[in-house]
Amino acid sequence: MSSQVVVQSLPLVERITEFLKGFTVNGREKYREAIRRMSIERSISLVIDFEDLLSFDKELADYLLEKPHEFIEAASKAVREVLEIEVPEYAKEVETVHARLSKLPENVHVKIRDVRARHLGKLIAIEGIVTKISPVKQELVEGVFKCKTCGTEIRVPQEGEGLVKPTVCPVCSENGQKSAGFVLLPEKSKFIDLQKFVLQEKPEELPPGQLPRSIEVLVKEDLVDLVRPGDRATVIGFLKMEEDKKLVRNAPPIFHMYIEANYIDIRAKENLDIEITPEDEKAILELSRRSDLEDVIVNSIAPSIYGYREIKTAIALLLFGGVPKVHPDGIRVRGDIHILLIGDPGTAKSQLLRYVSTIAPRGLYTSGKGASAAGLTAAVVKEKSSGEFYLEAGALVLADGGIACIDEFDKMETKDRVSIHEAMEQQTVSIAKAGIVATLNARTSILAAANPVFGRYIAGRNISENIDLPVTILSRFDLIFVIRDIPNADRDKELAQYVVDFHGETYPATLENVLNAQLLKKYIAYARKHVRPKLSPEAKNKIVEYYVNMRSKSEDPNSPIAITPRQLEALIRLSEAHARMHLREVVTAKDAEVAISLMEYFLRNVGIDTQTKTIDIDTIMTGQPKSQREKMLAIIDIIKSLVRENNGEPVSIEDVIVAASEKGIEESFVRKTVDKLLENGEIMMPKQGYITVVSL
């Protein structure tokens, strides 16, 4: 029997009412309960699951696919009928009730790239990422107009474009008068909320070399403000057309397509848009039980790049990530790990970043040179055709819940780099422009690569001198690695052999123990979604013991500070990530040991005072190790002392150099410090070669 015959035999509304009343799950009346809850939640919508409809009445489900407009209209009436029976008081309160459809079959799903004119008027489901969103506006659906002559109020339904006013006043025409016109009464008219947003193709689904396509979505009433820029959503609705505003007179009519949404399903960030089948899960759990799991995963990170064991281990931990926490007072502590790679030219930094952006379940690659603050965080843009302002998400917001790889980090403009501060620590992006004030989520791990300021990394200089990055950014990275290209006969031979083998017929032997990229991607997605490890007492003791031991070295007033609470939090994140790698729910002492060894490697290579050869975290946190800071203060004291002796008159830089040399401070350091003090405005140079202090 065809669906049309079935529907004809029983009115459609009644048929749907039967479904709403009679559908049960394990003896529970699913939709009756949902309709009762509508009054508690103050909702005007009921979501109907297509799979439920299919299992209850196949013909009715077929009818929905054949004639969705009629079905939704009838379903909305059916929901109201059941609401009037279940909660009559609430039914009187609400004017409109909507039936929304979810979990439609695959044949209704259309890629944004494949939307065509043939889909016009049809019910389709499209999936993408929300990039732009407009403020909420109000649409007039029924206007109440007052006659200027006699004061009669007339209701006029609003359909189509422009404000539809009454043409004649019935009272005035009866009395033989002519109406002087009509005025709209907004407080008595009926308005509904309306909003537009843009849904764009997901970066990971983009064909190579193609620009992402997008489609506009129109949402009304209770669907407004459901999504934010950066959200991944499936929109179910009807494809419609709207004429573009003509920018050129007598131009042919051109229309653009948009979707009027019936339902929006927002994907949870943890799902990471990767489908894991039962077979995949079996392979993942089998892999997690391997004794050499860590070696296999680390070897699988950019296998074409030779060496870099510590860096690849750190990148593996960044991919798995720690566990974000929200304290009772509402303060959020990030779980995402940030890593910076500083290296000589030709050390495969960009290759590592490219690989991570492809293997990460939600990876995004961008280059610092071509990235602006707005492009990385968010911007307010004006739509040419409509003149409306939209809030547009940047790279860090689009990578929310994933990993942002930023190459040429040092080449970014200073004003653009400042915008990353908030995204790195607070993991949000705040914007206040053109009347739009918003805070967007940017819960993203950042893997950045930068080049040394002198072309190559100079071993005798501290990190802040080697790289053109402010300490405010440097201090936010959990780990920083320096990749140096130092000639070494044995290592160079191994590297050359590895590269030659990789390009030749025979792959290097180490590549035999490597996971295929798809399995690694699924393994990472599975771990991030299902595993939230907690610190064991043993792991806590290990981390506390290491932290206290490092801090105890700094108790002597003459000793530099070796470690701060920021590194302590990094240790916890790294330990959690290592436990996640092994799909463990508890962080063990072994996980803490791996985190400590990476932290030790970072501190010994980067967080070290190159003059005293001691670990000094201020090298990263303030840009100056303790030894340099003390010398700088000594030079300031010398300048002040000489100016006092000279009755407040400027003193020669040469005199400062002589006085400083008596305290063992070399001339080059004095000149560099003087330049820095002049730049900061702490001293002045009234005439060439002479300096004085701003205040004694």
C-alpha positions as CSV (number, residue, x, y, z in Angstrom):
1,M,0.0,0.0,0.0
2,S,1.5,3.4,-1.0
3,S,2.0,6.1,1.6
4,Q,-0.6,8.4,-0.1
5,V,-3.3,5.7,0.3
6,V,-2.4,5.2,4.0
7,V,-2.6,8.9,4.7
8,Q,-5.8,9.3,2.8
9,S,-7.4,6.4,4.8
10,L,-6.7,8.3,8.1
11,P,-6.1,12.1,8.3
12,L,-2.4,12.9,8.4
13,V,-2.6,14.9,11.7
14,E,-4.4,12.0,13.4
15,R,-1.8,9.5,12.1
16,I,1.0,11.6,13.6
17,T,-1.0,12.1,16.8
18,E,-1.2,8.3,17.1
19,F,2.6,8.1,16.7
20,L,3.2,10.8,19.4
21,K,0.9,9.1,21.8
22,G,1.8,5.5,21.1
23,F,5.5,5.4,20.5
24,T,7.4,3.8,23.4
25,V,11.0,3.0,24.3
26,N,11.4,0.2,26.9
27,G,7.8,0.9,28.1
28,R,8.4,4.6,28.4
29,E,6.2,7.0,26.3
30,K,9.0,8.9,24.7
31,Y,7.1,11.8,23.0
32,R,4.3,12.1,25.6
33,E,7.0,12.7,28.2
34,A,8.8,15.1,25.9
35,I,5.6,17.1,25.3
36,R,5.0,17.3,29.1
37,R,8.5,18.6,29.6
38,M,7.9,21.4,27.1
39,S,6.0,23.4,29.8
40,I,8.9,23.0,32.3
41,E,11.6,23.9,29.8
42,R,9.3,26.7,28.3
43,S,10.0,25.2,24.9
44,I,7.9,25.6,21.7
45,S,9.5,22.8,19.8
46,L,9.4,19.0,19.8
47,V,12.2,17.1,18.1
48,I,10.9,14.0,16.2
49,D,13.5,11.3,15.5
50,F,13.2,9.9,11.9
51,E,14.4,6.5,13.1
52,D,11.5,6.3,15.7
53,L,9.0,7.3,13.0
54,L,10.4,4.6,10.6
55,S,10.2,1.8,13.3
56,F,6.6,2.9,14.2
57,D,5.1,3.5,10.8
58,K,7.2,3.0,7.6
59,E,4.5,4.5,5.3
60,L,4.4,7.7,7.5
61,A,8.2,8.0,7.3
62,D,8.1,7.6,3.5
63,Y,5.4,10.3,3.3
64,L,7.8,12.6,5.3
65,L,10.5,12.1,2.7
66,E,8.1,12.6,-0.3
67,K,6.1,15.6,1.1
68,P,8.1,17.2,3.9
69,H,6.3,20.5,3.9
70,E,2.9,18.9,4.4
71,F,4.3,16.5,7.0
72,I,5.9,19.2,9.1
73,E,2.8,21.4,9.0
74,A,0.6,18.4,10.1
75,A,3.2,17.3,12.7
76,S,3.1,20.8,14.3
77,K,-0.7,20.6,14.5
78,A,-0.4,17.1,16.0
79,V,2.1,18.3,18.7
80,R,-0.3,21.1,19.6
81,E,-3.2,18.7,19.9
82,V,-1.3,16.4,22.3
83,L,0.0,19.5,24.2
84,E,-3.6,20.6,24.7
85,I,-4.4,17.2,26.2
86,E,-1.3,16.8,28.3
87,V,-0.6,20.4,29.5
88,P,-3.7,22.5,28.6
89,E,-2.6,25.6,30.6
90,Y,0.8,25.8,28.7
91,A,-1.0,25.2,25.4
92,K,-3.1,28.4,26.0
93,E,0.1,30.4,26.7
94,V,2.0,29.5,23.5
95,E,0.8,30.8,20.1
96,T,2.9,28.5,17.9
97,V,4.4,25.0,18.3
98,H,6.9,23.5,16.0
99,A,7.8,19.9,15.0
100,R,11.5,19.6,14.3
101,L,13.1,16.6,12.5
102,S,16.3,14.9,13.4
103,K,18.5,11.9,12.3
104,L,17.3,12.0,8.7
105,P,18.5,9.1,6.4
106,E,21.8,9.5,4.5
107,N,20.1,10.1,1.1
108,V,18.8,13.5,2.5
109,H,22.4,14.6,3.5
110,V,24.0,16.8,0.9
111,K,27.5,18.3,0.9
112,I,27.7,22.1,0.8
113,R,29.7,21.8,-2.5
114,D,27.0,19.6,-4.1
115,V,24.0,21.9,-3.3
116,R,22.3,22.6,-6.7
117,A,19.1,24.2,-8.1
118,R,17.4,20.8,-8.2
119,H,17.4,20.8,-4.4
120,L,15.2,23.9,-4.3
121,G,12.2,23.6,-2.0
122,K,13.4,20.2,-0.8
123,L,14.3,19.0,2.7
124,I,18.0,18.5,3.0
125,A,20.6,18.1,5.7
126,I,24.0,19.8,5.4
127,E,27.0,19.6,7.7
128,G,29.7,22.2,8.2
129,I,31.4,24.6,10.5
130,V,29.8,28.0,11.6
131,T,32.1,30.8,10.4
132,K,30.0,33.9,10.5
133,I,26.9,34.9,12.5
134,S,24.7,38.0,12.5
135,P,23.1,39.6,15.5
136,V,19.5,38.6,16.3
137,K,16.8,40.7,14.6
138,Q,13.0,40.8,14.7
139,E,10.7,40.0,11.8
140,L,7.1,41.3,11.7
141,V,4.7,38.4,11.0
142,E,1.4,40.2,11.8
143,G,1.1,43.9,11.9
144,V,-1.5,45.9,13.8
145,F,-2.2,49.2,12.1
146,K,-4.2,52.1,13.5
147,C,-6.3,54.4,11.2
148,K,-5.2,58.0,11.6
149,T,-8.7,59.2,10.9
150,C,-10.9,57.1,13.2
151,G,-8.4,55.1,15.3
152,T,-9.7,51.6,14.1
153,E,-7.1,48.9,14.6
154,I,-6.6,46.5,11.7
155,R,-4.5,43.2,11.7
156,V,-2.6,42.5,8.5
157,P,-0.5,39.3,8.1
158,Q,2.9,40.1,6.7
159,E,4.1,37.9,3.8
160,G,6.8,38.6,1.2
161,E,9.0,41.7,1.1
162,G,8.3,45.1,2.5
163,L,5.7,46.3,5.0
164,V,2.2,45.4,3.9
165,K,-0.2,48.2,5.1
166,P,-4.1,48.1,4.8
167,T,-5.3,49.8,1.7
168,V,-8.7,51.0,3.1
169,C,-10.2,51.4,6.5
170,P,-13.6,49.5,6.7
171,V,-15.0,52.0,9.3
172,C,-14.1,55.1,7.3
173,S,-15.4,53.7,4.0
174,E,-18.7,52.8,5.7
175,N,-19.1,56.4,6.9
176,G,-18.1,57.7,3.5
177,Q,-14.8,59.1,4.7
178,K,-11.4,58.7,3.3
179,S,-8.7,57.4,5.7
180,A,-5.7,59.7,6.2
181,G,-3.4,56.7,6.4
182,F,-2.2,54.1,8.8
183,V,0.4,53.9,11.5
184,L,2.0,50.6,12.8
185,L,1.5,49.8,16.5
186,P,4.7,47.7,17.3
187,E,3.6,46.8,20.9
188,K,0.4,45.2,19.6
189,S,2.0,43.6,16.5
190,K,3.5,40.1,16.4
191,F,7.3,39.8,15.9
192,I,9.5,36.7,15.8
193,D,13.3,36.5,16.4
194,L,15.4,35.9,13.3
195,Q,19.1,35.3,12.7
196,K,21.5,34.4,9.9
197,F,24.7,32.5,10.0
198,V,27.1,31.0,7.4
199,L,27.9,27.3,7.4
200,Q,31.2,26.5,5.7
201,E,32.8,23.2,4.5
202,K,34.9,21.5,7.2
203,P,38.7,22.1,6.6
204,E,39.4,18.3,6.8
205,E,36.9,17.6,4.0
206,L,38.2,20.2,1.7
207,P,39.4,18.9,-1.7
208,P,43.1,19.8,-2.3
209,G,43.6,23.2,-3.8
210,Q,40.0,24.2,-3.4
211,L,38.6,27.2,-1.5
212,P,35.9,26.2,1.1
213,R,32.3,26.7,-0.1
214,S,29.6,28.1,2.2
215,I,25.9,28.5,2.5
216,E,23.7,30.9,4.4
217,V,21.3,29.6,7.0
218,L,18.2,31.4,8.2
219,V,17.0,30.5,11.7
220,K,13.8,31.7,13.5
221,E,12.2,31.7,16.9
222,D,13.8,29.2,19.3
223,L,16.6,28.3,16.9
224,V,18.3,31.7,17.2
225,D,21.5,31.9,19.2
226,L,21.9,28.1,19.3
227,V,25.3,28.2,17.4
228,R,28.4,30.2,17.9
229,P,31.3,30.8,15.4
230,G,33.5,27.7,15.4
231,D,30.7,25.3,16.2
232,R,30.3,22.2,14.0
233,A,26.7,21.6,13.1
234,T,24.2,19.6,11.0
235,V,21.4,21.8,9.7
236,I,18.1,20.2,8.5
237,G,15.9,22.5,6.5
238,F,14.4,23.6,3.2
239,L,16.6,25.1,0.4
240,K,15.2,28.5,-0.7
241,M,16.3,31.3,-3.0
242,E,16.6,35.0,-2.5
243,E,17.3,37.6,-5.1
244,D,20.6,39.4,-4.7
245,K,20.4,43.2,-4.3
246,K,21.4,44.6,-7.7
247,L,24.6,46.6,-7.5
248,V,24.4,47.5,-11.2
249,R,21.3,48.9,-12.8
250,N,19.6,46.6,-15.5
251,A,21.7,43.7,-14.5
252,P,20.0,40.2,-15.0
253,P,18.3,38.8,-11.9
254,I,20.7,36.7,-9.8
255,F,19.6,34.6,-6.9
256,H,21.5,33.1,-4.0
257,M,20.5,29.9,-2.2
258,Y,20.0,29.7,1.6
259,I,18.6,27.2,4.0
260,E,15.6,27.9,6.2
261,A,16.4,25.7,9.2
262,N,14.0,23.3,10.8
263,Y,16.5,21.7,13.2
264,I,20.1,22.2,14.2
265,D,22.2,19.4,15.6
266,I,25.4,20.8,17.2
267,R,28.2,18.3,17.3
268,A,30.0,17.8,20.6
269,K,33.6,19.0,20.4
270,E,34.9,15.7,21.7
271,N,33.4,13.8,18.8
272,L,36.0,15.2,16.5
273,D,34.0,14.2,13.4
274,I,35.8,10.9,13.0
275,E,33.7,7.7,12.7
276,I,35.1,4.8,14.7
277,T,33.6,1.5,13.8
278,P,33.5,-1.6,16.2
279,E,36.4,-3.0,14.1
280,D,38.4,0.2,14.6
281,E,37.7,0.1,18.4
282,K,38.9,-3.5,18.5
283,A,42.2,-2.5,16.7
284,I,42.6,0.6,19.0
285,L,42.2,-1.4,22.2
286,E,44.6,-4.1,20.8
287,L,47.1,-1.4,20.0
288,S,46.8,0.1,23.5
289,R,47.9,-3.2,25.1
290,R,51.2,-3.3,23.2
291,S,54.3,-3.1,25.4
292,D,56.1,-0.9,22.8
293,L,53.1,1.4,22.3
294,E,55.0,4.6,23.0
295,D,57.8,3.8,20.6
296,V,55.2,2.9,17.9
297,I,53.3,6.2,18.3
298,V,56.4,8.3,18.5
299,N,57.9,6.6,15.4
300,S,54.6,7.2,13.6
301,I,54.9,11.0,14.1
302,A,56.3,12.3,10.8
303,P,58.1,9.0,10.0
304,S,59.8,10.6,7.0
305,I,61.8,12.9,9.3
306,Y,64.8,11.4,10.9
307,G,65.5,11.6,14.7
308,Y,64.0,14.2,17.1
309,R,62.9,11.6,19.6
310,E,62.2,14.1,22.4
311,I,60.4,16.5,20.1
312,K,58.3,13.8,18.5
313,T,57.4,12.5,22.0
314,A,56.3,16.0,23.0
315,I,54.2,16.4,19.8
316,A,52.6,13.0,20.5
317,L,51.6,14.3,24.0
318,L,50.3,17.5,22.4
319,L,48.1,15.4,20.1
320,F,46.5,13.5,23.0
321,G,46.3,16.5,25.3
322,G,45.7,16.9,29.0
323,V,42.4,17.1,30.8
324,P,40.7,20.6,31.1
325,K,39.3,21.3,34.6
326,V,36.8,23.8,35.9
327,H,37.2,24.7,39.6
328,P,34.3,25.3,41.9
329,D,34.9,29.1,41.7
330,G,34.4,28.9,37.9
331,I,38.0,29.3,36.9
332,R,38.9,27.1,34.0
333,V,42.4,25.5,33.8
334,R,43.4,24.5,30.2
335,G,44.3,20.9,29.3
336,D,45.8,21.8,25.9
337,I,49.5,21.7,25.5
338,H,51.4,24.4,23.7
339,I,54.8,23.7,22.0
340,L,57.3,26.1,20.3
341,L,60.0,24.8,17.9
342,I,62.9,27.2,17.2
343,G,65.3,26.0,14.7
344,D,68.0,26.6,12.1
345,P,67.0,26.6,8.4
346,G,66.4,23.2,6.9
347,T,65.6,21.3,10.1
348,A,62.2,20.1,9.0
349,K,60.1,22.4,11.3
350,S,57.5,23.1,8.7
351,Q,57.3,19.5,7.7
352,L,56.6,18.5,11.3
353,L,53.8,21.2,11.5
354,R,52.3,20.1,8.2
355,Y,52.2,16.4,9.3
356,V,50.6,17.3,12.7
357,S,47.9,19.4,11.0
358,T,46.9,16.4,8.8
359,I,47.1,13.7,11.6
360,A,45.3,15.7,14.3
361,P,41.6,14.9,14.4
362,R,40.9,18.6,14.0
363,G,44.1,20.2,12.7
364,L,44.6,23.6,11.1
365,Y,47.8,25.0,9.4
366,T,48.5,28.6,8.9
367,S,51.6,30.7,8.3
368,G,52.5,33.7,10.6
369,K,53.5,35.9,7.7
370,G,50.1,35.8,6.1
371,A,48.1,35.8,9.3
372,S,46.5,38.8,10.9
373,A,44.9,39.2,14.3
374,A,41.5,39.1,12.8
375,G,42.3,36.0,10.7
376,L,43.6,34.1,13.8
377,T,41.0,35.2,16.3
378,A,37.8,36.8,15.1
379,A,36.5,39.8,13.1
380,V,33.4,41.8,12.4
381,V,32.7,42.0,8.7
382,K,30.1,43.9,6.7
383,E,28.1,41.9,4.1
384,K,28.2,43.8,0.8
385,S,24.8,42.8,-0.5
386,S,22.8,43.3,2.7
387,G,25.0,45.8,4.6
388,E,24.6,43.6,7.7
389,F,27.5,43.1,10.2
390,Y,28.5,39.5,10.8
391,L,30.8,38.0,13.5
392,E,33.4,35.9,11.6
393,A,35.6,33.3,13.3
394,G,39.3,33.0,12.8
395,A,41.7,30.1,12.7
396,L,42.0,29.5,16.4
397,V,38.2,29.5,16.9
398,L,37.7,27.2,13.9
399,A,40.3,24.8,15.4
400,D,38.4,24.8,18.8
401,G,38.9,21.4,20.3
402,G,41.8,20.6,18.0
403,I,45.3,21.8,17.1
404,A,46.4,25.0,15.4
405,C,49.8,24.8,13.7
406,I,51.4,28.2,13.2
407,D,54.5,28.4,11.0
408,E,56.8,31.4,10.8
409,F,55.5,32.5,14.2
410,D,58.3,35.1,14.5
411,K,57.3,36.8,11.2
412,M,53.9,37.9,12.6
413,E,53.3,41.5,13.2
414,T,53.5,42.5,16.9
415,K,50.0,43.8,16.9
416,D,48.7,40.6,15.5
417,R,50.6,38.4,17.9
418,V,49.2,40.1,20.9
419,S,45.7,38.7,20.0
420,I,47.1,35.2,20.7
421,H,47.8,35.9,24.4
422,E,44.2,35.4,25.5
423,A,43.7,32.4,23.2
424,M,46.7,30.6,24.7
425,E,46.0,31.0,28.4
426,Q,42.3,31.8,28.8
427,Q,41.4,29.8,25.7
428,T,38.8,32.3,24.6
429,V,38.7,35.1,22.0
430,S,36.9,38.3,23.0
431,I,35.7,40.8,20.5
432,A,34.0,44.2,20.8
433,K,33.5,45.9,17.4
434,A,30.7,47.5,15.5
435,G,28.2,46.9,18.3
436,I,29.0,43.2,18.5
437,V,30.4,42.1,21.9
438,A,31.2,38.4,22.1
439,T,33.5,35.8,23.6
440,L,34.2,32.8,21.5
441,N,35.9,29.5,22.5
442,A,39.4,28.8,21.3
443,R,40.2,25.7,23.2
444,T,43.1,24.9,21.0
445,S,46.6,23.4,21.3
446,I,49.2,25.6,19.6
447,L,52.2,24.1,17.8
448,A,54.3,26.9,16.5
449,A,57.6,27.1,14.7
450,A,60.0,30.1,14.5
451,N,63.4,31.0,13.1
452,P,66.3,32.5,15.1
453,V,66.8,36.2,14.7
454,F,70.4,35.8,13.5
455,G,69.5,33.2,10.9
456,R,71.0,30.4,13.0
457,Y,70.7,29.8,16.7
458,I,73.7,31.1,18.6
459,A,74.6,28.8,21.5
460,G,76.2,31.5,23.7
461,R,73.1,33.7,23.8
462,N,69.9,33.2,25.8
463,I,66.7,32.3,24.1
464,S,65.2,35.8,24.3
465,E,68.2,37.2,22.4
466,N,68.0,34.4,19.8
467,I,64.4,34.8,18.9
468,D,62.3,37.9,18.1
469,L,59.3,37.0,20.4
470,P,58.1,38.8,23.5
471,V,58.4,37.0,26.8
472,T,54.7,37.2,27.3
473,I,54.3,34.7,24.5
474,L,57.3,32.6,25.3
475,S,56.2,32.0,28.9
476,R,52.9,30.6,27.7
477,F,54.4,27.6,25.9
478,D,54.6,24.5,28.0
479,L,57.7,23.2,26.1
480,I,60.2,25.0,23.9
481,F,62.6,23.1,21.7
482,V,65.7,24.3,19.9
483,I,66.6,22.4,16.8
484,R,70.2,23.0,15.8
485,D,72.0,21.9,12.7
486,I,75.4,20.9,14.1
487,P,77.7,19.0,11.8
488,N,78.5,15.5,13.2
489,A,80.0,12.8,10.9
490,D,78.2,9.8,12.4
491,R,74.8,11.5,12.7
492,D,75.1,13.1,9.2
493,K,75.9,9.7,7.7
494,E,72.8,8.1,9.4
495,L,70.6,11.0,8.3
496,A,71.9,10.8,4.7
497,Q,71.3,7.0,4.6
498,Y,67.8,7.4,6.0
499,V,66.9,10.1,3.4
500,V,68.4,8.1,0.5
501,D,66.6,4.9,1.7
502,F,63.3,6.8,1.9
503,H,63.6,8.1,-1.6
504,G,64.9,4.8,-3.0
505,E,63.2,1.4,-3.3
506,T,64.0,0.3,0.2
507,Y,62.3,2.0,3.1
508,P,64.4,2.6,6.3
509,A,64.1,-0.4,8.7
510,T,62.6,1.9,11.4
511,L,59.6,2.5,9.2
512,E,58.5,-1.1,9.6
513,N,57.2,-0.3,13.1
514,V,54.9,2.6,12.0
515,L,51.1,2.9,12.2
516,N,49.2,4.0,9.2
517,A,48.0,7.6,9.4
518,Q,44.3,6.7,9.5
519,L,44.6,4.3,12.5
520,L,46.8,6.8,14.4
521,K,44.2,9.6,13.8
522,K,41.4,7.3,15.0
523,Y,43.5,6.2,18.0
524,I,44.0,9.9,19.0
525,A,40.3,10.8,18.5
526,Y,39.2,7.7,20.6
527,A,41.6,8.6,23.5
528,R,40.5,12.3,23.5
529,K,36.9,11.3,23.6
530,H,36.8,8.4,26.0
531,V,39.8,8.8,28.4
532,R,39.9,11.5,31.2
533,P,42.8,10.3,33.4
534,K,43.1,11.4,37.1
535,L,46.4,11.7,39.0
536,S,47.3,8.8,41.2
537,P,48.9,9.5,44.7
538,E,52.3,8.1,43.2
539,A,52.1,10.5,40.3
540,K,51.3,13.4,42.5
541,N,54.2,12.6,44.8
542,K,56.6,12.4,41.8
543,I,55.5,15.7,40.4
544,V,55.5,17.5,43.9
545,E,59.0,16.0,44.7
546,Y,60.5,17.2,41.4
547,Y,58.9,20.7,41.8
548,V,60.0,21.1,45.4
549,N,63.5,19.8,44.6
550,M,63.9,22.4,41.8
551,R,62.5,25.2,43.9
552,S,64.8,24.3,46.9
553,K,67.8,25.2,44.6
554,S,66.4,28.7,44.4
555,E,66.1,29.3,48.2
556,D,69.6,30.9,48.3
557,P,69.0,34.7,47.5
558,N,71.9,34.5,45.1
559,S,70.4,31.6,43.1
560,P,68.1,32.0,40.1
561,I,64.5,30.7,40.1
562,A,64.6,27.3,38.4
563,I,60.8,26.6,38.0
564,T,57.5,28.3,38.5
565,P,53.8,27.1,39.1
566,R,53.3,27.5,35.3
567,Q,55.8,24.6,34.7
568,L,54.0,22.6,37.5
569,E,50.7,22.8,35.6
570,A,52.6,21.9,32.4
571,L,53.9,18.8,34.1
572,I,50.4,17.7,35.1
573,R,49.1,18.2,31.5
574,L,52.0,16.2,30.1
575,S,51.5,13.4,32.6
576,E,47.8,13.2,31.8
577,A,48.5,13.2,28.0
578,H,51.0,10.3,28.5
579,A,48.3,8.3,30.4
580,R,45.8,9.1,27.6
581,M,48.2,7.8,25.1
582,H,48.0,4.4,26.9
583,L,44.2,4.7,27.3
584,R,44.7,4.7,31.1
585,E,42.2,6.3,33.5
586,V,44.8,6.8,36.1
587,V,48.1,8.8,35.8
588,T,50.9,6.5,37.0
589,A,54.4,7.4,38.3
590,K,55.7,6.3,34.9
591,D,53.6,8.9,33.2
592,A,54.9,11.6,35.6
593,E,58.5,10.4,34.9
594,V,58.1,10.9,31.1
595,A,56.7,14.4,31.7
596,I,59.5,15.3,34.1
597,S,62.2,14.0,31.6
598,L,60.7,16.2,28.9
599,M,60.5,19.2,31.2
600,E,64.2,18.6,32.3
601,Y,65.2,18.4,28.6
602,F,63.4,21.7,27.9
603,L,64.9,23.5,30.9
604,R,68.5,22.2,30.3
605,N,68.4,23.3,26.6
606,V,66.3,26.4,26.7
607,G,65.7,27.6,30.3
608,I,69.3,28.0,31.1
609,D,71.5,31.0,31.8
610,T,74.2,30.7,29.1
611,Q,76.8,32.6,31.3
612,T,76.4,30.8,34.6
613,K,75.2,27.4,33.0
614,T,72.5,27.1,35.7
615,I,68.7,26.6,35.1
616,D,67.0,30.0,35.3
617,I,63.3,30.0,34.2
618,D,63.4,33.8,34.1
619,T,65.3,33.4,30.8
620,I,61.9,32.5,29.4
621,M,59.5,34.2,31.9
622,T,61.1,37.7,31.8
623,G,63.6,37.4,29.0
624,Q,66.5,38.0,31.4
625,P,68.3,35.5,33.6
626,K,69.2,36.6,37.2
627,S,72.9,37.2,36.3
628,Q,72.0,39.6,33.5
629,R,69.3,41.3,35.6
630,E,71.8,41.9,38.5
631,K,74.4,43.4,36.0
632,M,71.7,45.6,34.5
633,L,70.7,46.9,38.0
634,A,74.4,47.5,38.7
635,I,74.8,49.6,35.5
636,I,71.7,51.7,36.5
637,D,73.3,52.3,40.0
638,I,76.6,53.3,38.3
639,I,74.8,55.9,36.1
640,K,72.9,57.3,39.0
641,S,76.0,57.5,41.2
642,L,78.0,59.3,38.4
643,V,75.2,61.8,37.7
644,R,75.0,62.6,41.4
645,E,78.8,63.2,41.6
646,N,78.4,65.4,38.5
647,N,75.8,67.6,40.2
648,G,73.0,66.2,38.2
649,E,74.6,66.9,34.8
650,P,74.8,64.2,32.0
651,V,77.8,61.9,32.2
652,S,79.8,60.3,29.4
653,I,79.0,56.7,28.3
654,E,82.8,56.1,28.4
655,D,82.9,57.0,32.1
656,V,80.0,54.4,32.7
657,I,82.0,51.8,30.8
658,V,85.1,52.4,32.9
659,A,83.2,52.3,36.2
660,A,81.4,49.1,35.1
661,S,84.6,47.3,34.0
662,E,85.9,47.7,37.6
663,K,82.9,45.6,38.6
664,G,83.7,43.0,36.0
665,I,81.0,44.0,33.5
666,E,82.1,43.9,29.9
667,E,81.8,46.9,27.5
668,S,79.4,45.2,25.0
669,F,76.9,44.4,27.8
670,V,77.1,48.1,29.0
671,R,76.4,49.5,25.5
672,K,73.5,47.0,25.0
673,T,72.0,47.9,28.4
674,V,72.3,51.6,27.7
675,D,70.5,51.1,24.4
676,K,67.7,49.2,26.2
677,L,67.4,51.8,29.0
678,L,67.1,54.6,26.4
679,E,64.5,52.6,24.5
680,N,62.5,52.0,27.7
681,G,62.7,55.7,28.7
682,E,64.6,55.0,31.9
683,I,67.5,57.2,30.9
684,M,67.9,60.1,28.4
685,M,70.7,61.2,26.0
686,P,70.6,65.1,25.9
687,K,73.6,65.1,23.6
688,Q,75.6,62.5,21.7
689,G,77.7,60.2,23.9
690,Y,76.2,61.7,27.2
691,I,73.4,60.2,29.3
692,T,71.4,61.1,32.4
693,V,68.7,59.5,34.5
694,V,65.0,60.5,34.3
695,S,64.8,60.7,38.1
696,L,67.5,60.2,40.7
